[in-house]
Amino acid sequence: MTLVVQAASDQGLKRPHNEDTFACWSSDDPRDRDRGALLVVADGMGGSRAGEVASKLAVESVLRTYREGRDGVLADLLSSIENANRTVHEASLARPELRGMGTTLTAAVVREREVYVGHVGDSRAYLVSGGGIRQLTRDHSLVAQLVESRQITPEQARTDPRRNVVTRSVGVGGSVEIDAERVEPGLQDGDTVLLCTDGLHGLVTDEELARAASGADLRRACDDLIALAKQRGGHDNITVILARVG
């Protein structure tokens, strides 16, 4: 099996700096062949540059902990996010200017034809297959709760002024509830795993994500998706990772 990965991040048109962080890791060491490829996106929150610090600390912590883990992919993915939460929270307590900072975090491990996802917040993971798209994560946000309780429609949620209010985030508290699971069914040739922050999925529809991520050129797909989000206002930082199985 081969895995082709492309990623891109953009400040957008409204924010003074980019508080998103992303990373992609796989090992060339034969002893690590069962670790798969780790993909991570995080969207930081906090005053001044605290959000940028939070997302960077969280992603670095996930990479470090997952690389060192030996308890199995899902257990190691879960513990890496737990450790990221502790790392960010302890840094916020140690430095007054970072007090209260936090970040979303969505991570996926692609191992052969298996996909594992760990998630906190409202960044997302999708699976694009056969031209269709399936959201693999559930948003931890106020508007998602309102949609689930049928107080607003999914269409209303896209423009609701409360759409940036998250109900879970990494680092704000000493512990956090994490969604982590193996995705079923497994991957087929040509399937693409897509991770992104809300600066993308808040402005680009699922159908548009699927269309771009189904194209032959993943580098171009990343660039086109960011350009589309900016064309529609680019009010937030924009990050996307695409990983295609062959």
NULO-307438 format. One record per residue: residue in three letters; x, y, z of N, C-alpha, C in turn. Coordinates in steps of 0.02 Angstrom, whole numbers, plus 50000, padded with zeros to 5 digits. Layout:
ALAXYZXYZXYZ...
This chain:
MET500424994050000500005000050000500435006250000THR500225011349963500565017849964500085022949994LEU500385028250022499995033750050500315040150027VAL499925044149990500155050649966499835056050009VAL500245060350038499995065450085500195072450061GLN499715076950060499845084050047499475088150099ALA499745093950115499435098250166499595105550151ALA499175109950177499285117150169498935120850225SER499205126650242498895130850293498965138150271ASP498465142150286498465149250265498185153550321GLN498445159450328498225164050380497505166450368GLY497285166250306496625168950290496675176450280LEU496095179750277496075186850259495925191450318LYS495745188750375495515192950431495955192650492ARG496285187050504496655186050566497365189050561PRO497625191850616498295194850614498855189750609HIS498735183450629499235178250622498885171450621ASN499265166350604498975159650596499035155750661GLU498465154050691498455150250753498325142750741ASP498295140750678498245133650661498945130550660THR498985124150678499605120350671499415113450643PHE499845110850600499725104050574500385100350570ALA500335093750566500935089550559500745082950527CYS501215080050491501145073350461501785069550477TRP501715063450504502305059550523502225052250504SER502755049450477502815042150470503555040550476SER503705034450498504395032550512504675028350455ASP505315029350441505675025150393505985019050426ASP505945018750492506235013250530505795007050523PRO506065001450499505664995350492505324993150557ARG505634994950613505334993050677504694996850691ASP504585002350655503985006350666503465005550611ARG503525000450570503084999950512502354998950534ASP502244996450595501554995550617501265001850649ARG501645007350648501395013650677500965017650628GLY501045016250563500645019750513500875026950504ALA500445030950474500575038150463500105042050508LEU500385046750545500005050950592499895057850561LEU499275060050559499075066550533498725070350589VAL498905076750598498635080650653498485087850630VAL497895090450648497745097550640497495100250706ALA497665106550720497445109750782497315117150768ASP496785119750799496575126750790496575129950859GLY497085134150872497175137050938496695142650954MET496585143451020496145148751045496475152151104GLY496395158751108496685162451164496875169451143GLY496965173951192497155180751177497865181351150SER498005186951118498665188251089498885182351047ARG499475179351060499705173651022499625167051061ALA499205167151113499125161151154498835155251113GLY498385156651068498105151351027498625147950984GLU499075151950958499625149250918500075144750960VAL500205146851021500615142851067500265136351084ALA499615136851098499235130851118499235125651062SER499095127651002499055122750947499735119650933LYS500255123750937500935121050925501135116150979LEU501025117951042501185113451098500805106851092ALA500165107351074499745101251070499985096651015VAL500125099350956500335095150900501015092050915GLU501485095850942502135093150959502075087551010SER501635088551059501545083551111501245077051083VAL500745077751038500445071851007500975067950967LEU501375071450928501885068050888502375064350933ARG502615067650984503115064751029502835058651065THR502245059351093501955053851132501775047951088TYR501495049351030501305043750986501915039950962ARG502445043550943503055040250919503345035650972GLU503285037651035503585033751089503135028151114GLY502495028151096502015023351122502115016451094ARG501925011451133501965004551112501375000451138ASP500815003751150500225000251177499704998751124GLY499855000051061499374999151007499135005850981VAL498935005950918498785012350884498245016350921LEU497675013350935497135017150965497305019551035ALA497595015151076497795017051144498315022651143ASP498795022151097499315027251093499045033851067LEU498565033551020498255039650995497875043151051LEU497505039451090497135042251146497595045251198SER498115041651217498575044151268498965050151243SER499095050551178499465056351152499045062651157ILE498385062051148497955067951155497865069751228GLU497815064751271497785066051343498415069751366ASN498995067651342499615070951361499645078051333ALA499385078951273499355085751244498935090351287ASN498385087651313497955091751356498335093851419ARG498705089151450499095090951509499635096051493THR499965095051437500515099551418500265106651408VAL499725107451372499455114151359499185117251424HIS498835113351464498545115951526499105118251574GLU499615114151582500165115951627500535122251603ALA500615122951537500935129051510500505135151523SER499845134351520499405140151532499415142351605LEU499525137551650499565139251721500235142451739ALA500755140551702501425142951717501555150051692ARG501185152151641501315158751611500665162751609PRO500635168151647500005172051652499745174451585GLU500185175951538499955178451473499625173051431LEU499705166751452499405161151415498805158151452ARG498605161251507498065158651548497425157751508GLY497135151751512496505150351479496565148251406MET497175147451381497245145551311497015138351300GLY496835136851238496635130051221496665129151146THR496485123151124496515121751052496055115951036THR495785115950976495485109950949496045105250930LEU495895098850922496405094150897496055088250865THR496225087050802495965081150767496565077450738ALA496615071050753497185066950731496925060550700ALA497285058350649497105051950617497745047950605VAL497695041450615498235036950597497985032450540VAL498355032550485498205028150428498735022650427ARG498515016450437498975010750439498715005450391GLU499085004450336498835000150283498125002450265ARG497624998250275496945000250257496505001950318GLU496845003150373496495004950435496555012450447VAL496035015350476496045022350497495805022850569TYR496185026350609496005027750679495965035350687VAL495465037750724495365044850732495305046650806GLY495655051950827495575054850893495395062150886HIS494935064650928494635071150912494385074850974VAL494525081450975494235086051025494115092750989GLY493505095350994493365101950965492975101750901ASP493075106850858492675107250797493085107250733SER493725105550737494065103550675493775096750656ARG493905094650594493555088550571494015083750534ALA493795077350533494075072250490493515069550446TYR493675068650382493205065850334493525059950298LEU493105055750269493325050650222492985052050155VAL493395053050103493145054050035493255047549997SER492695044649972492735038149939492225037849883GLY492445036049823491995035349766491615041649750GLY491925047449762491595053749748491145056249803GLY490995052049853490585054049910491025055849970ILE490705058450022491085060650080490705058850143ARG491085056850195490785055050260491185058450315GLN490845062150358491175065350414491315060150467LEU491935059550488492135054450536492115056950608THR492095063450618492095066350685491435069950697ARG491285070850761490695074750780490925081150813ASP490675086850788490885093250815490695093950888HIS491175096050928491035097750998490935105251001SER490335107350982490185114550977489455115750997LEU489315122051013488635123851033488145122750975VAL488335124950915487855124350859487745116950842ALA488245112650850488145105550838487625102750887GLN487655104950949487165102750998486465105250980LEU486425111450955485785114250935485495110650874VAL485925108650828485695104750770485445097850793GLU485835094750838485645088050862484975088150898SER484835093650934484195094250970483655097350927ARG483815098550863483345101150813483095108150829GLN483505111950864483325118950877483505123350818ILE484015121350780484185124750717484345119450665THR484345121350602484495116650548485245116850533PRO485505111750498486215111950478486375118050436GLU485905120250394486025126150353486075132450397GLN485635133050447485675138750493486315138650533ALA486565132650549487175132150589487775135150554ARG487785135050487488355137550449488445145050457THR487895148650473487935155950479487755158450549ASP487615153950594487425155850662488005159550696PRO487865165250728488415169150760488765165350817ARG488475159950840488775155950894489185150050868ARG489305149850802489615143850773490335142750795ASN490665147850823491355147050845491415145050918VAL490855143950952490855142051023490955134451028VAL491535132351053491665125151061491495123051132THR491275116851138491085114251204491625109751234ARG492125107851195492715104251220493325106951185SER493875107551222494505109651191495085106851232VAL495645106051199496255103451230496595109051269GLY496735107751333497145112351372496775117051418VAL496135118151408495765122951449495675120151520GLY495575113751527495515110551592496045105351603GLY496075102751664496575097651679496455091051645SER495835089851623495665083851585495145085651534VAL495065081351483494575082551431494325075951404GLU493685075751386493405069651355493615069351282ILE493875063751261494155062951193493755057651156ASP493565059151095493265054151051493835050551015ALA493865043951020494395040150986494115033450964GLU494205031650901493935025350876494285023250812ARG494215016850797494415014250732493825015150684VAL493975017550624493455018850575493295012450538GLU492655010950531492425005250492491965007550436PRO491995004450377492454999150357493145002050341GLY493614997750321494284999950305494315003650238LEU494915005750221495025009750161495065005450098GLN494855008450042494925005449977495415009749936ASP495685006749882496125010549838495775016949814GLY496125022549818495855028849795495505032849849ASP495375029849907495055033549962495525038949988THR495245044450010495635050050036495385052050105VAL495825052350153495675054950220495815062450219LEU495335066350242495395073750242495315076250313LEU495805080150337495755083550401495765091050387CYS495365094950425495365102150414495115105850476THR495285112150480495025116550532494385119850508ASP494025123250554493385126150535493445132050488GLY494045134650479494145139950429494025137350359LEU494055130750350493885127750285493175125150285HIS493005120550330492345117450326491785122250342GLY491945128050374491425133050387491225137050326LEU491645136850274491505140850214491435136650150VAL491655130450153491635126050094491185120050111THR490735118450067490255113150080490585106250077ASP490265101350106490525094450103490585092050031GLU490105093949990490125091849919490735094949884GLU490885101049900491475104349870492125101249896LEU492135099449959492715095949987492815089349950ALA492275085649940492325079149907492565079849836ARG492305084849800492495085749730493245087249724ALA493485091749766494205093549763494635087649784ALA494435084149837494855078749864494825072449821SER494385072249772494345066549727494785067549665GLY495065073449656495485074749598496155071149601ALA496495070849544497115067149540497695070549577ASP497685077249579498245081049607498065083649676LEU498315080449729498145082549797498455089249815ARG499035090949788499325097449801498875103049775ARG498635102049714498185106949685497535107249724ALA497295101449748496675101249786496735105449850CYS497295104849885497405108949946497385116349929ASP497745118249876497775125349857497085127849835ASP496725123749797496065125849773495565126749831LEU495595122249880495135122849937495285129049978ILE495915130549989496085136650026495875142849987ALA495985142749922495785148449880495025149549883LEU494645144049883493915144549886493695147449952ALA493995145250008493815148050073493985155550076LYS494535157550048494725164650048494255168650002GLN494055165649948493585168949903492925170549938ARG492755166349987492125167250023492215171150088GLY492765174450095492875178950152493495177550192GLY493705171250196494315169450231494355172550301HIS493805172050339493785175550403494185172150458ASP494435166150444494815162350494495425159250461ASN495875156650502496445152850475496165146550442ILE496525144050392496285138550351496825133250345THR496675127150365497155121650361496825115350335VAL497175111650291496915105450264497475100450254ILE497335094150269497775088550254497385083550214LEU497695081050159497395075850118497865069950115ALA497615063950127498025057850126497655052550086ARG497955050450030497615045749984497965038949984VAL497545033749990497785026949988497825024549916GLY498375020949900498455018149833498635010749838
